[in-house]
Amino acid sequence: MSAPSSRVSSASHTTRSQPRKHAVSFSDKDVWDRITSLAAILIPAAIALAGYFIGQAIKDAEIASQEKRAGLDRALARESVRVSQANLINTLMKSLTSVNPQERQLAVQAVIIALPEEGPALARTIEQTDKDKSVQEAARNSIDQRIETLLQDLFASDASTRITAAQQIIQGWRNDPGAVDAIISFAKSHPSNENGIFNAVVVLSEFNASALKTHRAQVIAFAEQAKGAGPNTAARAAVLLSRLGPNPA
C-alpha cells in the first residue's frame, strides 16, 4: 500500500510545481512587453527632442550669422559716410578759404548742416579767426541759428525728433562751451517741458568736462533745479554734476 501512495504523492508534487513555472514565465513576458511598449514611446520622443535641440542650434547659428552680417553692413555704411564726409570737407574747405568773403559766409552755413560732427568746430574757427568781420558775424549767426533749431527739436513733442536732436548736439557740440550756455538758457525758458528738461540734462552729461567747467556755476544751478523734474531726471542730474569733479580750492 505504501508504494502507490508514494507515486500519488510524487505526481501531486509534480502537478503543483508546474503552475509556478508557468507563472514565472508569464511574469517575464509581461515585463518585456512593458519595456518594449515604453521603448516604443521613449525612442521617438528622444529623437524628437534631439531634433529640437539640433534645430535650435541651427537657428541660433543663423541668427548669429545674420547679426554678424548686419554688424558688418553697419560698419561698411559708417565707413562709406566717412569717405563721403571727407570728400565734402575737401570741397567745403576750398570755399571756407576762398578770397571771396561771401563764398566763405555761404560755406559756413553749409558746413554746420552738412557736417554735423566736424561742422560746428569749423564754424567756430571761422568765427574766431577770419580776417573779415562780416564773415565772423555770419559764422556766429549760423552757429546761433543751428543751436536754436536743435534745441527746439530737443524740446519737441515728438520723441524721435528729440532723440535725433540729442544725438546731433552730442555729436557736434560736446566740446563747445557756448553750446552749454545756450542749452541751459533754453531749458530755463521752458521749465514746464519735463521731457525737454530731461533731454537737456542728458545731453549736458555727455559733454566734455572742459566745456562744462567753463560754465560751472550755471551747470550746478541748473542740475540742482532739474532734480525736481522727477527721479529719472534727478539721477541723470547727479551724473552731470559728477562730470564737473570736485570744487576747485
Phi and psi restraints in degrees (value plus and minus 20) as a CYANA .aco file:
   2 SER   PHI     -90.9   -50.9
   2 SER   PSI     -52.0   -12.0
   3 ALA   PHI     -85.2   -45.2
   3 ALA   PSI     -69.9   -29.9
   4 PRO   PHI     -79.2   -39.2
   4 PRO   PSI     -57.9   -17.9
   5 SER   PHI     -80.3   -40.3
   5 SER   PSI     -56.8   -16.8
   6 SER   PHI     -85.8   -45.8
   6 SER   PSI     -59.7   -19.7
   7 ARG   PHI     -87.3   -47.3
   7 ARG   PSI     -59.3   -19.3
   8 VAL   PHI     -83.5   -43.5
   8 VAL   PSI     -61.7   -21.7
   9 SER   PHI     -83.0   -43.0
   9 SER   PSI     -61.7   -21.7
  10 SER   PHI     -85.5   -45.5
  10 SER   PSI     -62.8   -22.8
  11 ALA   PHI     -83.5   -43.5
  11 ALA   PSI     -62.1   -22.1
  12 SER   PHI     -80.6   -40.6
  12 SER   PSI     -59.0   -19.0
  13 HIS   PHI     -85.2   -45.2
  13 HIS   PSI     -62.6   -22.6
  14 THR   PHI     -83.7   -43.7
  14 THR   PSI     -60.0   -20.0
  15 THR   PHI     -84.9   -44.9
  15 THR   PSI     -56.8   -16.8
  16 ARG   PHI     -93.9   -53.9
  16 ARG   PSI     -52.2   -12.2
  17 SER   PHI     -94.4   -54.4
  17 SER   PSI     -48.7    -8.7
  18 GLN   PHI     -83.2   -43.2
  18 GLN   PSI     -63.4   -23.4
  19 PRO   PHI     -79.8   -39.8
  19 PRO   PSI     -54.1   -14.1
  20 ARG   PHI     -85.5   -45.5
  20 ARG   PSI     -61.7   -21.7
  21 LYS   PHI     -84.0   -44.0
  21 LYS   PSI     -61.6   -21.6
  22 HIS   PHI     -82.7   -42.7
  22 HIS   PSI     -57.7   -17.7
  23 ALA   PHI     -86.1   -46.1
  23 ALA   PSI     -61.4   -21.4
  24 VAL   PHI     -83.7   -43.7
  24 VAL   PSI     -63.8   -23.8
  25 SER   PHI     -82.9   -42.9
  25 SER   PSI     -61.2   -21.2
  26 PHE   PHI     -86.1   -46.1
  26 PHE   PSI     -58.5   -18.5
  27 SER   PHI     -85.3   -45.3
  27 SER   PSI     -61.9   -21.9
  28 ASP   PHI     -82.6   -42.6
  28 ASP   PSI     -63.2   -23.2
  29 LYS   PHI     -84.5   -44.5
  29 LYS   PSI     -59.2   -19.2
  30 ASP   PHI     -84.6   -44.6
  30 ASP   PSI     -61.9   -21.9
  31 VAL   PHI     -82.8   -42.8
  31 VAL   PSI     -64.3   -24.3
  32 TRP   PHI     -83.1   -43.1
  32 TRP   PSI     -60.8   -20.8
  33 ASP   PHI     -82.0   -42.0
  33 ASP   PSI     -60.7   -20.7
  34 ARG   PHI     -84.6   -44.6
  34 ARG   PSI     -60.9   -20.9
  35 ILE   PHI     -83.4   -43.4
  35 ILE   PSI     -62.9   -22.9
  36 THR   PHI     -82.2   -42.2
  36 THR   PSI     -62.6   -22.6
  37 SER   PHI     -85.2   -45.2
  37 SER   PSI     -62.2   -22.2
  38 LEU   PHI     -85.2   -45.2
  38 LEU   PSI     -59.6   -19.6
  39 ALA   PHI     -84.0   -44.0
  39 ALA   PSI     -58.3   -18.3
  40 ALA   PHI     -81.9   -41.9
  40 ALA   PSI     -46.2    -6.2
  41 ILE   PHI    -106.9   -66.9
  41 ILE   PSI     -65.3   -25.3
  42 LEU   PHI     -91.8   -51.8
  42 LEU   PSI     -59.0   -19.0
  43 ILE   PHI     -82.0   -42.0
  43 ILE   PSI     -69.5   -29.5
  44 PRO   PHI     -81.5   -41.5
  44 PRO   PSI     -57.2   -17.2
  45 ALA   PHI     -83.8   -43.8
  45 ALA   PSI     -61.9   -21.9
  46 ALA   PHI     -84.0   -44.0
  46 ALA   PSI     -60.3   -20.3
  47 ILE   PHI     -83.8   -43.8
  47 ILE   PSI     -63.6   -23.6
  48 ALA   PHI     -83.1   -43.1
  48 ALA   PSI     -61.6   -21.6
  49 LEU   PHI     -84.8   -44.8
  49 LEU   PSI     -62.9   -22.9
  50 ALA   PHI     -82.8   -42.8
  50 ALA   PSI     -60.2   -20.2
  51 GLY   PHI     -82.1   -42.1
  51 GLY   PSI     -58.1   -18.1
  52 TYR   PHI     -82.9   -42.9
  52 TYR   PSI     -67.4   -27.4
  53 PHE   PHI     -86.1   -46.1
  53 PHE   PSI     -58.2   -18.2
  54 ILE   PHI     -84.9   -44.9
  54 ILE   PSI     -64.2   -24.2
  55 GLY   PHI     -82.4   -42.4
  55 GLY   PSI     -60.3   -20.3
  56 GLN   PHI     -85.3   -45.3
  56 GLN   PSI     -59.5   -19.5
  57 ALA   PHI     -83.9   -43.9
  57 ALA   PSI     -61.1   -21.1
  58 ILE   PHI     -84.2   -44.2
  58 ILE   PSI     -62.2   -22.2
  59 LYS   PHI     -82.7   -42.7
  59 LYS   PSI     -64.5   -24.5
  60 ASP   PHI     -81.9   -41.9
  60 ASP   PSI     -59.6   -19.6
  61 ALA   PHI     -85.2   -45.2
  61 ALA   PSI     -58.7   -18.7
  62 GLU   PHI     -85.7   -45.7
  62 GLU   PSI     -62.2   -22.2
  63 ILE   PHI     -82.6   -42.6
  63 ILE   PSI     -64.4   -24.4
  64 ALA   PHI     -81.5   -41.5
  64 ALA   PSI     -59.3   -19.3
  65 SER   PHI     -86.7   -46.7
  65 SER   PSI     -61.0   -21.0
  66 GLN   PHI     -84.2   -44.2
  66 GLN   PSI     -61.8   -21.8
  67 GLU   PHI     -84.2   -44.2
  67 GLU   PSI     -58.1   -18.1
  68 LYS   PHI     -85.2   -45.2
  68 LYS   PSI     -63.2   -23.2
  69 ARG   PHI     -84.9   -44.9
  69 ARG   PSI     -60.8   -20.8
  70 ALA   PHI     -82.9   -42.9
  70 ALA   PSI     -61.9   -21.9
  71 GLY   PHI     -81.9   -41.9
  71 GLY   PSI     -59.9   -19.9
  72 LEU   PHI     -86.1   -46.1
  72 LEU   PSI     -60.8   -20.8
  73 ASP   PHI     -82.5   -42.5
  73 ASP   PSI     -60.7   -20.7
  74 ARG   PHI     -85.2   -45.2
  74 ARG   PSI     -60.8   -20.8
  75 ALA   PHI     -83.4   -43.4
  75 ALA   PSI     -62.6   -22.6
  76 LEU   PHI     -84.6   -44.6
  76 LEU   PSI     -58.7   -18.7
  77 ALA   PHI     -83.5   -43.5
  77 ALA   PSI     -62.3   -22.3
  78 ARG   PHI     -82.5   -42.5
  78 ARG   PSI     -62.2   -22.2
  79 GLU   PHI     -86.1   -46.1
  79 GLU   PSI     -56.9   -16.9
  80 SER   PHI     -83.3   -43.3
  80 SER   PSI     -61.0   -21.0
  81 VAL   PHI     -83.8   -43.8
  81 VAL   PSI     -61.3   -21.3
  82 ARG   PHI     -83.0   -43.0
  82 ARG   PSI     -60.8   -20.8
  83 VAL   PHI     -83.8   -43.8
  83 VAL   PSI     -63.5   -23.5
  84 SER   PHI     -83.2   -43.2
  84 SER   PSI     -61.2   -21.2
  85 GLN   PHI     -86.1   -46.1
  85 GLN   PSI     -58.2   -18.2
  86 ALA   PHI     -82.4   -42.4
  86 ALA   PSI     -61.4   -21.4
  87 ASN   PHI     -85.2   -45.2
  87 ASN   PSI     -59.1   -19.1
  88 LEU   PHI     -87.1   -47.1
  88 LEU   PSI     -60.2   -20.2
  89 ILE   PHI     -79.8   -39.8
  89 ILE   PSI     -63.3   -23.3
  90 ASN   PHI     -80.3   -40.3
  90 ASN   PSI     -60.4   -20.4
  91 THR   PHI     -88.4   -48.4
  91 THR   PSI     -65.4   -25.4
  92 LEU   PHI     -90.0   -50.0
  92 LEU   PSI     -51.9   -11.9
  93 MET   PHI     -82.1   -42.1
  93 MET   PSI     -52.0   -12.0
  94 LYS   PHI     -84.0   -44.0
  94 LYS   PSI     -58.2   -18.2
  95 SER   PHI     -96.0   -56.0
  95 SER   PSI     -56.0   -16.0
  96 LEU   PHI     -86.5   -46.5
  96 LEU   PSI     -45.4    -5.4
  97 THR   PHI    -125.6   -85.6
  97 THR   PSI      -6.6    33.4
  98 SER   PHI     -85.4   -45.4
  98 SER   PSI     134.5   174.5
  99 VAL   PHI     -97.5   -57.5
  99 VAL   PSI     -32.1     7.9
 100 ASN   PHI    -109.2   -69.2
 100 ASN   PSI      94.0   134.0
 101 PRO   PHI     -79.0   -39.0
 101 PRO   PSI     -57.8   -17.8
 102 GLN   PHI     -84.7   -44.7
 102 GLN   PSI     -57.7   -17.7
 103 GLU   PHI     -84.9   -44.9
 103 GLU   PSI     -58.7   -18.7
 104 ARG   PHI     -86.2   -46.2
 104 ARG   PSI     -59.4   -19.4
 105 GLN   PHI     -81.6   -41.6
 105 GLN   PSI     -65.8   -25.8
 106 LEU   PHI     -85.2   -45.2
 106 LEU   PSI     -56.0   -16.0
 107 ALA   PHI     -85.3   -45.3
 107 ALA   PSI     -57.7   -17.7
 108 VAL   PHI     -83.3   -43.3
 108 VAL   PSI     -64.2   -24.2
 109 GLN   PHI     -80.7   -40.7
 109 GLN   PSI     -59.5   -19.5
 110 ALA   PHI     -92.3   -52.3
 110 ALA   PSI     -59.7   -19.7
 111 VAL   PHI     -87.8   -47.8
 111 VAL   PSI     -52.7   -12.7
 112 ILE   PHI     -84.9   -44.9
 112 ILE   PSI     -58.7   -18.7
 113 ILE   PHI    -105.9   -65.9
 113 ILE   PSI     -62.6   -22.6
 114 ALA   PHI     -91.1   -51.1
 114 ALA   PSI     -48.9    -8.9
 115 LEU   PHI    -143.8  -103.8
 115 LEU   PSI      60.7   100.7
 116 PRO   PHI     -81.8   -41.8
 116 PRO   PSI     -42.8    -2.8
 117 GLU   PHI    -111.6   -71.6
 117 GLU   PSI     -69.2   -29.2
 118 GLU   PHI    -110.3   -70.3
 118 GLU   PSI     -44.1    -4.1
 119 GLY   PHI     -77.0   -37.0
 119 GLY   PSI     -69.4   -29.4
 120 PRO   PHI     -76.9   -36.9
 120 PRO   PSI     -60.5   -20.5
 121 ALA   PHI     -87.7   -47.7
 121 ALA   PSI     -58.7   -18.7
 122 LEU   PHI     -84.2   -44.2
 122 LEU   PSI     -61.7   -21.7
 123 ALA   PHI     -84.6   -44.6
 123 ALA   PSI     -60.1   -20.1
 124 ARG   PHI     -82.2   -42.2
 124 ARG   PSI     -58.9   -18.9
 125 THR   PHI     -83.2   -43.2
 125 THR   PSI     -63.8   -23.8
 126 ILE   PHI     -83.5   -43.5
 126 ILE   PSI     -62.1   -22.1
 127 GLU   PHI     -78.4   -38.4
 127 GLU   PSI     -57.9   -17.9
 128 GLN   PHI    -113.1   -73.1
 128 GLN   PSI     -40.0     0.0
 129 THR   PHI    -142.3  -102.3
 129 THR   PSI     -35.4     4.6
 130 ASP   PHI     -83.7   -43.7
 130 ASP   PSI     119.7   159.7
 131 LYS   PHI     -94.1   -54.1
 131 LYS   PSI     -40.1    -0.1
 132 ASP   PHI    -114.3   -74.3
 132 ASP   PSI     102.1   142.1
 133 LYS   PHI     -82.8   -42.8
 133 LYS   PSI     -52.7   -12.7
 134 SER   PHI     -87.8   -47.8
 134 SER   PSI     -53.6   -13.6
 135 VAL   PHI     -90.7   -50.7
 135 VAL   PSI     -60.8   -20.8
 136 GLN   PHI     -79.4   -39.4
 136 GLN   PSI     -65.1   -25.1
 137 GLU   PHI     -85.5   -45.5
 137 GLU   PSI     -59.8   -19.8
 138 ALA   PHI     -83.6   -43.6
 138 ALA   PSI     -59.8   -19.8
 139 ALA   PHI     -85.2   -45.2
 139 ALA   PSI     -61.7   -21.7
 140 ARG   PHI     -82.5   -42.5
 140 ARG   PSI     -64.3   -24.3
 141 ASN   PHI     -85.0   -45.0
 141 ASN   PSI     -59.8   -19.8
 142 SER   PHI     -83.9   -43.9
 142 SER   PSI     -59.5   -19.5
 143 ILE   PHI     -84.9   -44.9
 143 ILE   PSI     -68.3   -28.3
 144 ASP   PHI     -81.6   -41.6
 144 ASP   PSI     -62.0   -22.0
 145 GLN   PHI     -85.5   -45.5
 145 GLN   PSI     -60.1   -20.1
 146 ARG   PHI     -87.5   -47.5
 146 ARG   PSI     -62.9   -22.9
 147 ILE   PHI     -83.4   -43.4
 147 ILE   PSI     -61.7   -21.7
 148 GLU   PHI     -80.3   -40.3
 148 GLU   PSI     -63.3   -23.3
 149 THR   PHI     -83.7   -43.7
 149 THR   PSI     -64.0   -24.0
 150 LEU   PHI     -84.5   -44.5
 150 LEU   PSI     -58.2   -18.2
 151 LEU   PHI     -90.5   -50.5
 151 LEU   PSI     -56.8   -16.8
 152 GLN   PHI     -81.0   -41.0
 152 GLN   PSI     -60.4   -20.4
 153 ASP   PHI     -89.2   -49.2
 153 ASP   PSI     -54.1   -14.1
 154 LEU   PHI     -85.0   -45.0
 154 LEU   PSI     -48.0    -8.0
 155 PHE   PHI    -124.1   -84.1
 155 PHE   PSI      -6.6    33.4
 156 ALA   PHI     -90.7   -50.7
 156 ALA   PSI     144.2   184.2
 157 SER   PHI     -98.7   -58.7
 157 SER   PSI     -43.5    -3.5
 158 ASP   PHI    -104.3   -64.3
 158 ASP   PSI     106.8   146.8
 159 ALA   PHI     -84.5   -44.5
 159 ALA   PSI     -63.1   -23.1
 160 SER   PHI     -84.5   -44.5
 160 SER   PSI     -54.5   -14.5
 161 THR   PHI     -85.0   -45.0
 161 THR   PSI     -62.8   -22.8
 162 ARG   PHI     -83.1   -43.1
 162 ARG   PSI     -62.0   -22.0
 163 ILE   PHI     -84.9   -44.9
 163 ILE   PSI     -64.9   -24.9
 164 THR   PHI     -81.1   -41.1
 164 THR   PSI     -63.3   -23.3
 165 ALA   PHI     -83.3   -43.3
 165 ALA   PSI     -63.3   -23.3
 166 ALA   PHI     -80.0   -40.0
 166 ALA   PSI     -63.6   -23.6
 167 GLN   PHI     -83.2   -43.2
 167 GLN   PSI     -61.6   -21.6
 168 GLN   PHI     -90.1   -50.1
 168 GLN   PSI     -56.7   -16.7
 169 ILE   PHI     -85.9   -45.9
 169 ILE   PSI     -66.6   -26.6
 170 ILE   PHI     -83.5   -43.5
 170 ILE   PSI     -60.6   -20.6
 171 GLN   PHI     -85.3   -45.3
 171 GLN   PSI     -63.6   -23.6
 172 GLY   PHI    -127.8   -87.8
 172 GLY   PSI     -35.2     4.8
 173 TRP   PHI    -143.1  -103.1
 173 TRP   PSI     -13.9    26.1
 174 ARG   PHI     -86.2   -46.2
 174 ARG   PSI     -36.3     3.7
 175 ASN   PHI    -121.7   -81.7
 175 ASN   PSI     -14.7    25.3
 176 ASP   PHI    -121.4   -81.4
 176 ASP   PSI      89.6   129.6
 177 PRO   PHI     -80.3   -40.3
 177 PRO   PSI     -52.6   -12.6
 178 GLY   PHI     -83.8   -43.8
 178 GLY   PSI     -52.7   -12.7
 179 ALA   PHI     -89.1   -49.1
 179 ALA   PSI     -53.1   -13.1
 180 VAL   PHI     -80.6   -40.6
 180 VAL   PSI     -68.6   -28.6
 181 ASP   PHI     -82.2   -42.2
 181 ASP   PSI     -61.0   -21.0
 182 ALA   PHI     -85.8   -45.8
 182 ALA   PSI     -61.1   -21.1
 183 ILE   PHI     -83.6   -43.6
 183 ILE   PSI     -66.0   -26.0
 184 ILE   PHI     -85.1   -45.1
 184 ILE   PSI     -62.6   -22.6
 185 SER   PHI     -83.2   -43.2
 185 SER   PSI     -62.5   -22.5
 186 PHE   PHI     -86.6   -46.6
 186 PHE   PSI     -61.4   -21.4
 187 ALA   PHI     -84.0   -44.0
 187 ALA   PSI     -60.5   -20.5
 188 LYS   PHI     -85.0   -45.0
 188 LYS   PSI     -47.5    -7.5
 189 SER   PHI    -104.1   -64.1
 189 SER   PSI     -24.1    15.9
 190 HIS   PHI    -152.4  -112.4
 190 HIS   PSI      38.8    78.8
 191 PRO   PHI     -87.1   -47.1
 191 PRO   PSI     -42.3    -2.3
 192 SER   PHI    -106.1   -66.1
 192 SER   PSI     -28.8    11.2
 193 ASN   PHI    -107.3   -67.3
 193 ASN   PSI      69.9   109.9
 194 GLU   PHI     -85.6   -45.6
 194 GLU   PSI     -57.8   -17.8
 195 ASN   PHI     -84.3   -44.3
 195 ASN   PSI     -61.1   -21.1
 196 GLY   PHI     -84.9   -44.9
 196 GLY   PSI     -61.6   -21.6
 197 ILE   PHI     -82.5   -42.5
 197 ILE   PSI     -64.0   -24.0
 198 PHE   PHI     -80.5   -40.5
 198 PHE   PSI     -65.8   -25.8
 199 ASN   PHI     -83.7   -43.7
 199 ASN   PSI     -58.1   -18.1
 200 ALA   PHI     -82.5   -42.5
 200 ALA   PSI     -62.1   -22.1
 201 VAL   PHI     -85.3   -45.3
 201 VAL   PSI     -63.2   -23.2
 202 VAL   PHI     -80.6   -40.6
 202 VAL   PSI     -67.6   -27.6
 203 VAL   PHI     -80.6   -40.6
 203 VAL   PSI     -68.4   -28.4
 204 LEU   PHI     -82.6   -42.6
 204 LEU   PSI     -54.2   -14.2
 205 SER   PHI     -88.4   -48.4
 205 SER   PSI     -33.6     6.4
 206 GLU   PHI    -117.3   -77.3
 206 GLU   PSI     -22.3    17.7
 207 PHE   PHI     -94.1   -54.1
 207 PHE   PSI     136.5   176.5
 208 ASN   PHI     -87.2   -47.2
 208 ASN   PSI     125.1   165.1
 209 ALA   PHI     -80.4   -40.4
 209 ALA   PSI     -55.5   -15.5
 210 SER   PHI     -83.0   -43.0
 210 SER   PSI     -57.4   -17.4
 211 ALA   PHI     -89.6   -49.6
 211 ALA   PSI     -58.5   -18.5
 212 LEU   PHI     -88.0   -48.0
 212 LEU   PSI     -59.5   -19.5
 213 LYS   PHI     -88.0   -48.0
 213 LYS   PSI     -40.4    -0.4
 214 THR   PHI     -82.8   -42.8
 214 THR   PSI     -49.8    -9.8
 215 HIS   PHI    -142.2  -102.2
 215 HIS   PSI      26.7    66.7
 216 ARG   PHI     -74.3   -34.3
 216 ARG   PSI     -69.9   -29.9
 217 ALA   PHI     -83.0   -43.0
 217 ALA   PSI     -61.4   -21.4
 218 GLN   PHI     -85.2   -45.2
 218 GLN   PSI     -62.2   -22.2
 219 VAL   PHI     -83.0   -43.0
 219 VAL   PSI     -64.1   -24.1
 220 ILE   PHI     -82.5   -42.5
 220 ILE   PSI     -66.7   -26.7
 221 ALA   PHI     -81.9   -41.9
 221 ALA   PSI     -62.7   -22.7
 222 PHE   PHI     -86.7   -46.7
 222 PHE   PSI     -63.6   -23.6
 223 ALA   PHI     -83.0   -43.0
 223 ALA   PSI     -61.9   -21.9
 224 GLU   PHI     -85.1   -45.1
 224 GLU   PSI     -60.1   -20.1
 225 GLN   PHI     -88.7   -48.7
 225 GLN   PSI     -57.1   -17.1
 226 ALA   PHI     -86.9   -46.9
 226 ALA   PSI     -42.7    -2.7
 227 LYS   PHI     -78.9   -38.9
 227 LYS   PSI     -44.8    -4.8
 228 GLY   PHI     -96.8   -56.8
 228 GLY   PSI     -23.3    16.7
 229 ALA   PHI    -103.1   -63.1
 229 ALA   PSI     -23.1    16.9
 230 GLY   PHI     115.6   155.6
 230 GLY   PSI     145.1   185.1
 231 PRO   PHI     -83.2   -43.2
 231 PRO   PSI     -58.1   -18.1
 232 ASN   PHI     -85.8   -45.8
 232 ASN   PSI     -62.9   -22.9
 233 THR   PHI     -86.8   -46.8
 233 THR   PSI     -58.8   -18.8
 234 ALA   PHI     -82.6   -42.6
 234 ALA   PSI     -60.6   -20.6
 235 ALA   PHI     -85.1   -45.1
 235 ALA   PSI     -60.4   -20.4
 236 ARG   PHI     -93.2   -53.2
 236 ARG   PSI     -51.4   -11.4
 237 ALA   PHI     -83.3   -43.3
 237 ALA   PSI     -55.2   -15.2
 238 ALA   PHI     -83.9   -43.9
 238 ALA   PSI     -58.0   -18.0
 239 VAL   PHI     -84.6   -44.6
 239 VAL   PSI     -62.1   -22.1
 240 LEU   PHI     -80.7   -40.7
 240 LEU   PSI     -66.0   -26.0
 241 LEU   PHI     -82.8   -42.8
 241 LEU   PSI     -55.3   -15.3
 242 SER   PHI     -87.4   -47.4
 242 SER   PSI     -44.1    -4.1
 243 ARG   PHI     -88.1   -48.1
 243 ARG   PSI     -41.5    -1.5
 244 LEU   PHI     -98.7   -58.7
 244 LEU   PSI     -41.1    -1.1
 245 GLY   PHI      56.3    96.3
 245 GLY   PSI    -194.9  -154.9
 246 PRO   PHI     -87.2   -47.2
 246 PRO   PSI     134.3   174.3
 247 ASN   PHI     -82.5   -42.5
 247 ASN   PSI     115.9   155.9
 248 PRO   PHI     -84.6   -44.6
 248 PRO   PSI     127.4   167.4
